Amino acid sequence: MGISFTPKLITVPGRVLSNPSVRYKGQGVASIRSGSWNLNNLTFRVPGAPLKDWAYVMIGDGHIPSDPDRAVADFINTARAQGLTLSPPLKASASSDGLPWVMNYRDPGNVEKNVDEMFRRIKSNANLKNARLLLVVLPNDNPTVYKRIKLNGEVFHGIQTVCVIMSKFIKSNNVQYHANVAMKFNLKLGGTNHVLDDSKMGIIAGGKTMVVGIDVTHPAPGSSETAPSVAGMVASIDKTLGQWPAILRLQREAKQEMVDDLTDMLKSRLRLWHKKNGVYPENILVYRDGVSEGQYGKVLHEEHPRLLRACKELYTGGVTAKLPRMTIIVVGKRHNTRFYPTKAEDSEKDNARCGTVVDRGVTETRNWDFFLQAHTALQGTARPAHYYVVLDEIFSRRQNPAYPTVADELEDLTHNMCYLFARATKAVSICPPAYYADLVCERARAYLNYFYDENLSQKSGSASVASAKHLQPHPNVIDTMFYM
């Protein structure tokens, strides 16, 4: 047929971007090695609101540790060392209310009922009913129990929940694990774990740019015919990128990737920005996850007009009459492109070094795209993220003398943001807006677990109504990072 293959990989030019300085409270600066660091002698940049009304439960499969309070006290000490203001946990007003809680994991048919009953007892207990946050210690990572806890806490009762594994949580001197749990506490309480220097934040440092992440999750094979697709959106509320409240919406049709309610979703995020800053942003930087190459045009021609409509409806007078500049970037993870260093001294466990960016040789000559491997792979071959610029009204219209080209500026900014994933002490593989949007969609799957059951017998209409009811987080948690 005239087709021949070469057994050699092609060689393409690449660069390794330097890591940014990760800053904590005061003069605290993380010591970064291969894209990761630890929290030793560091405290959160902005501690969350003081937490007085909280409780813990230990769910056991017939066994509860002899001294659960000791493990909780160790965690409190670690959290306080990180800067959190934590009061001792609330105690049940009567031992008969069943805390700690013992659950029969061998009876899967009643697991969800047992979780529902646990929350019912908490809300009916005089001392616990006003708890804002619940620490749940689980014997294992049973997904059914986890999903039911999230549904009860975040949707039905308005209680923030943090789940941990018992064997790790009760282990003596497990400071690193407790510190990781404290990071989740801080985020749910409105705090900021760490930040970057303004010099590494590019256009975001000016405080006039809102960053948005969008993703859609679809029913898996074997789900009910009535199971819906769900769209999720997150957005920053200030220049530190420390907090990313989220919003969820059902798609009108299952398996539909283009987001129906983008206009209302973006308007809600713009209002939160305005509430925090007093003005609407001048720039909106969007990272769109989950779109295949064949749908790039749809993002531009279907989703961009919906985002623009949100701006036109809110930017209506005075200094807000001028519409914001918008840049939309599609983030791709499902591809087969891999990079290997050509020299052994440039290798890191047989992978390219974290911060490797490739924008020539395997990218499109007539369009703007690049590959970025921001992270260090724990094992195997690192998969770079692919970023494809669908629309740019921000970077090409400004001149930044610090960068030779606008492409360099966007690549550096995207790379630096990978160090701002708030519940980790390492650079992550995709930038946080896309990562958070993926997480909030995963949380939607937890809320709708029953509706993703292939044995669901409800009719389409009733399933849609029930799904919508189960999808919306409680007003107590809606403007927080409940999904972390």
C-alpha positions in Angstrom: 0.0 0.0 0.0 3.0 2.3 0.0 2.9 2.9 3.8 6.1 2.4 5.8 6.8 2.8 9.5 9.9 3.7 11.4 10.6 2.1 14.8 12.1 5.3 16.2 10.3 8.1 18.0 10.4 11.5 16.5 12.5 14.2 18.3 10.8 17.5 19.1 12.1 20.6 20.9 10.9 21.2 24.5 11.5 23.4 27.5 11.5 22.9 31.2 9.8 25.7 33.1 11.0 26.7 36.5 8.8 26.1 39.5 7.2 29.1 41.2 7.7 29.9 44.9 4.9 28.5 47.0 4.1 30.8 49.9 2.4 30.1 53.2 1.7 32.5 56.1 4.3 35.0 57.1 7.7 34.3 55.6 6.9 30.6 55.1 8.1 29.3 51.7 7.9 25.7 50.6 11.0 23.8 49.8 10.1 22.2 46.4 11.8 19.2 45.0 10.7 17.5 41.8 7.4 19.4 42.0 6.5 18.5 45.6 7.0 19.7 49.1 5.7 19.1 52.7 4.0 21.2 55.3 6.8 21.0 57.9 7.0 24.3 59.9 4.4 25.9 57.5 1.0 27.3 58.3 -1.9 28.0 56.0 -1.7 31.3 54.2 -5.3 32.3 55.3 -6.8 30.2 58.0 -10.6 29.5 57.5 -13.3 30.7 59.9 -12.9 29.5 63.5 -14.8 26.2 64.0 -16.7 25.7 67.2 -19.6 23.6 66.1 -18.2 20.3 64.8 -18.3 16.6 65.6 -16.8 13.3 64.7 -18.2 9.9 64.2 -16.3 6.6 63.8 -18.2 4.1 61.7 -17.0 0.6 62.4 -17.6 -2.8 61.0 -18.0 -4.2 64.6 -14.8 -2.7 66.0 -14.2 0.8 67.4 -10.7 1.8 68.7 -10.4 1.8 72.5 -9.4 5.4 72.6 -10.9 7.3 69.6 -10.6 10.7 71.4 -6.8 10.3 71.4 -6.6 10.2 67.6 -9.0 13.2 67.3 -6.9 15.1 69.8 -3.8 14.4 67.8 -5.6 15.7 64.7 -6.7 18.9 66.5 -3.1 19.6 67.6 -1.9 19.2 64.0 -4.7 21.4 62.6 -4.0 24.1 65.1 -0.3 24.0 64.2 -1.3 24.6 60.6 -3.2 27.8 61.8 -6.8 26.5 62.2 -8.9 27.6 65.2 -10.6 24.4 66.2 -12.6 24.0 69.4 -13.0 20.5 70.9 -15.6 18.5 69.1 -19.2 18.5 70.3 -20.4 15.6 72.4 -23.7 13.8 72.0 -26.2 14.8 74.7 -26.9 11.1 75.5 -24.9 8.0 74.9 -28.0 6.3 73.5 -27.7 8.5 70.4 -25.0 6.2 69.2 -21.7 8.1 68.7 -19.3 6.5 67.8 -21.5 4.6 65.3 -21.2 0.9 64.5 -22.5 -0.1 61.1 -23.0 -3.6 59.6 -20.9 -3.6 56.4 -21.9 -7.1 55.7 -25.5 -6.0 55.0 -25.2 -3.9 51.8 -28.9 -3.6 51.5 -29.1 -1.5 54.7 -25.9 0.5 54.4 -27.6 3.6 52.9 -30.4 3.3 55.5 -27.9 3.2 58.3 -26.1 6.3 57.0 -29.5 8.1 56.8 -30.3 7.1 60.3 -26.9 8.3 61.6 -27.6 11.8 60.2 -31.1 11.7 61.5 -29.8 11.1 65.0 -27.2 13.8 64.7 -29.8 16.4 63.6 -32.2 15.3 66.4 -29.5 15.4 69.1 -29.7 18.6 71.2 -25.9 19.1 71.3 -25.1 18.1 67.7 -28.0 19.4 65.6 -26.2 22.7 64.8 -22.8 21.1 63.8 -21.3 22.8 60.8 -18.8 20.1 59.9 -18.7 16.4 60.5 -15.5 14.3 60.5 -16.4 10.8 59.5 -13.8 8.0 60.3 -14.4 5.0 58.0 -13.0 1.5 58.3 -12.4 1.3 54.6 -13.1 3.2 51.4 -16.5 1.7 50.8 -17.8 3.9 47.9 -21.5 3.4 48.7 -21.1 4.6 52.3 -18.9 7.6 51.1 -21.5 8.7 48.5 -24.4 8.4 50.9 -22.5 10.5 53.5 -21.8 13.3 51.0 -25.5 13.3 49.9 -26.8 13.5 53.4 -24.3 16.1 54.6 -24.0 18.4 51.7 -27.5 18.1 50.1 -30.0 17.0 52.7 -28.7 18.6 56.0 -26.2 21.3 55.0 -23.3 19.8 57.0 -19.7 19.9 55.6 -18.2 16.4 55.7 -14.6 15.2 55.7 -14.1 11.4 55.4 -10.9 9.6 56.6 -9.7 6.0 56.8 -9.6 4.7 60.3 -6.2 2.8 60.0 -4.5 5.9 58.9 -6.3 8.4 61.1 -5.7 6.6 64.4 -2.1 5.7 63.7 0.1 7.4 66.3 2.3 10.3 65.1 0.8 10.3 61.6 1.3 14.1 61.3 1.5 14.2 57.5 -1.9 12.4 57.2 -3.5 14.7 59.7 -2.0 17.8 58.0 -3.6 16.6 54.7 -7.0 16.3 56.5 -6.5 19.8 57.9 -6.0 21.2 54.4 -9.6 19.9 53.5 -10.9 21.5 56.7 -9.4 24.8 55.9 -10.8 24.9 52.3 -14.3 24.0 53.5 -14.1 26.8 56.1 -13.2 29.4 53.5 -9.5 29.5 54.0 -6.6 29.6 51.5 -3.9 27.0 52.0 -1.1 28.5 49.9 -0.4 31.1 47.2 2.2 32.1 44.6 4.2 35.3 44.3 2.4 37.9 42.2 5.3 37.8 39.8 4.3 34.2 38.9 0.6 35.0 38.5 0.7 37.0 35.3 -2.4 38.8 34.4 -4.3 37.3 37.4 -2.1 39.2 39.8 -3.9 42.4 38.9 -7.1 41.2 40.6 -9.2 41.8 37.5 -9.2 38.3 36.0 -11.6 35.5 37.0 -10.6 32.0 36.2 -13.3 29.4 35.3 -13.3 25.7 35.0 -16.1 23.7 33.2 -16.7 20.0 32.9 -19.5 17.5 32.1 -20.0 14.0 33.5 -22.0 11.3 31.7 -23.7 8.1 32.8 -21.4 5.1 32.6 -22.3 2.0 30.7 -24.9 0.0 32.6 -26.5 3.0 34.2 -30.2 3.6 34.2 -31.7 4.8 30.9 -33.0 7.9 32.8 -29.6 8.7 34.4 -28.7 12.3 33.4 -25.5 14.0 32.4 -24.4 16.8 34.7 -22.4 20.0 34.0 -20.2 21.5 36.7 -18.6 25.0 36.8 -16.1 26.4 39.3 -14.7 29.9 39.4 -12.1 31.9 41.4 -13.3 34.8 43.6 -10.1 36.8 43.9 -6.5 37.0 42.6 -5.1 34.4 45.1 -7.1 31.5 43.5 -7.5 30.1 47.0 -11.3 29.6 46.9 -13.4 28.1 44.0 -17.1 27.8 44.8 -19.0 25.6 42.4 -22.4 25.2 40.7 -24.0 22.1 39.2 -26.7 21.7 36.6 -28.5 18.8 34.9 -28.1 18.6 31.2 -31.4 18.4 29.2 -30.2 15.3 27.4 -28.0 12.5 28.6 -24.6 12.1 26.9 -24.7 15.7 25.8 -21.3 17.4 26.1 -22.1 21.0 25.3 -23.4 22.7 28.4 -27.1 24.0 28.2 -27.2 26.4 31.2 -23.8 28.1 30.8 -25.4 31.6 30.8 -27.1 31.2 34.3 -24.1 29.2 35.6 -21.6 32.0 34.7 -23.9 34.7 36.0 -23.9 33.0 39.4 -20.1 33.0 39.4 -19.9 36.6 38.3 -22.2 37.7 41.1 -19.9 35.9 43.6 -16.9 37.8 42.2 -18.8 41.1 42.4 -19.8 40.3 46.0 -16.2 39.8 47.0 -14.6 42.6 44.8 -17.3 45.2 44.3 -16.9 45.1 40.5 -17.1 42.5 37.7 -13.9 41.1 36.3 -12.3 42.7 33.2 -11.0 39.3 32.0 -12.5 35.8 32.1 -10.1 32.9 31.5 -11.9 29.6 30.9 -10.4 26.1 31.0 -12.9 23.6 29.5 -12.4 20.0 30.4 -13.7 16.9 28.7 -14.1 18.0 25.1 -12.9 15.9 22.2 -11.0 17.3 19.2 -14.1 17.0 17.0 -16.0 19.3 19.4 -13.6 22.3 19.5 -15.8 24.1 17.0 -18.9 23.5 19.1 -17.2 25.1 22.1 -16.6 28.2 20.1 -19.9 28.4 18.3 -22.3 27.1 21.0 -20.7 27.6 24.4 -18.9 30.9 23.9 -22.2 32.7 22.9 -23.8 31.4 26.1 -20.9 32.7 28.2 -21.0 36.0 26.3 -24.8 36.3 26.9 -24.2 36.1 30.7 -21.8 39.0 30.5 -24.2 41.1 28.4 -26.9 40.6 30.9 -24.8 41.7 33.9 -22.4 44.3 32.4 -25.1 46.8 31.8 -24.1 50.3 33.0 -21.4 52.7 34.1 -17.9 51.3 34.4 -19.3 47.8 33.9 -20.8 48.5 30.5 -17.6 47.3 28.7 -17.7 43.6 28.2 -14.9 41.5 29.6 -12.2 39.9 27.4 -12.5 36.2 27.3 -10.0 33.3 26.6 -11.3 29.7 26.3 -8.8 26.8 26.5 -9.8 23.1 26.1 -7.9 20.8 28.4 -7.3 17.3 27.1 -6.2 14.2 29.1 -7.3 11.3 26.9 -4.6 11.2 24.2 -1.7 9.0 23.4 1.1 11.5 23.2 4.1 10.9 25.5 7.5 12.5 25.8 10.8 11.0 26.8 14.0 12.9 27.4 16.8 12.4 24.8 19.5 12.6 27.5 19.8 10.6 30.7 20.8 13.7 32.7 17.4 15.2 31.8 15.5 12.2 32.9 13.4 11.8 36.1 12.5 8.2 36.6 12.6 7.7 32.8 10.2 10.6 32.4 10.7 14.2 31.3 11.1 16.6 34.2 8.1 18.3 35.7 7.5 21.6 34.0 8.2 20.2 30.5 6.3 22.1 27.8 6.2 21.2 24.1 4.6 23.6 21.6 6.3 22.6 18.4 6.8 19.5 16.3 3.7 17.7 17.4 1.3 20.6 17.7 -0.9 22.2 15.0 0.8 24.8 12.9 -2.3 26.8 12.1 -3.7 26.8 15.7 -2.5 27.5 19.2 -2.0 24.4 21.4 0.7 23.0 23.6 1.5 20.0 25.8 2.5 20.5 29.4 3.7 17.9 31.9 3.6 19.9 35.1 3.8 17.0 37.5 6.1 14.2 38.4 4.6 10.7 37.8 4.5 8.5 40.8 4.9 5.4 38.6 4.9 4.6 34.9 5.0 7.1 32.1 3.9 10.6 32.7 1.0 11.8 30.6 1.1 15.5 29.7 -2.0 17.6 29.5 -2.9 19.0 26.1 -4.1 22.6 26.0 -5.9 23.9 22.9 -6.8 27.6 22.7 -10.2 27.9 21.1 -10.6 31.7 21.6 -8.1 34.3 22.9 -9.1 37.9 23.6 -6.8 38.4 26.6 -3.2 37.4 25.9 -2.9 38.5 22.3 -4.1 42.0 23.2 -1.5 42.8 25.8 2.2 43.2 25.8 4.2 41.6 28.6 7.9 42.4 28.3 8.7 39.5 30.6 7.8 37.0 27.9 9.1 36.7 24.3 5.6 35.6 23.0 2.1 35.5 24.2 2.3 31.7 24.0 5.1 31.7 26.5 3.0 33.8 28.9 0.0 31.5 28.8 2.2 28.4 29.1 4.0 29.8 32.1 0.8 30.9 33.8 -0.9 27.5 33.2 2.2 25.7 34.6 2.3 27.9 37.7 -1.3 27.3 38.5 -0.6 23.6 38.7 1.1 24.4 42.0 -2.1 25.8 43.4 -4.2 22.7 43.7 -5.3 23.3 47.2 -5.5 19.9 48.8 -2.1 18.7 47.6 1.5 19.6 48.3 2.7 19.0 44.8 2.2 20.2 41.2 -0.8 18.4 39.6 -1.1 17.1 36.1 -3.8 19.5 34.9 -4.4 23.1 36.0 -6.7 23.5 39.0 -9.8 25.0 37.3 -10.1 21.9 35.1 -9.2 19.7 38.0 -11.8 21.3 40.3 -14.5 21.1 37.6 -13.8 17.4 37.3 -14.0 16.9 41.1 -17.4 18.7 41.3 -18.8 16.6 38.5 -17.5 13.5 40.4 -19.4 14.8 43.5 -22.5 15.1 41.4 -22.2 11.4 40.6 -22.1 10.7 44.3 -25.3 12.7 44.8 -27.0 10.9 42.0 -25.7 7.4 42.8 -29.2 6.0 43.0 -30.1 7.4 39.6 -27.0 5.8 38.0 -28.3 2.4 39.1 -29.0 0.2 36.1 -32.0 -1.3 38.0 -33.7 2.0 38.4 -37.3 1.6 37.4 -38.5 5.2 37.6 -40.0 6.9 34.5 -37.9 9.6 32.8 -39.8 12.6 34.0 -39.9 11.6 37.7 -36.3 10.7 37.6 -35.4 14.1 36.2 -37.3 15.9 39.0 -35.8 13.7 41.7 -32.3 14.1 40.2 -32.6 17.9 40.3 -33.7 17.7 43.9 -30.7 15.5 44.8 -28.2 17.6 42.8 -28.3 21.0 44.5 -26.1 21.5 47.6 -27.7 22.9 50.7 -27.7 26.7 51.1 -25.3 26.2 54.1 -22.6 24.9 51.8 -23.4 26.1 48.3 -20.8 28.9 48.2 -18.0 26.8 49.7 -15.6 24.2 48.3 -17.9 21.5 49.5 -16.6 19.1 46.8 -13.0 18.9 48.2 
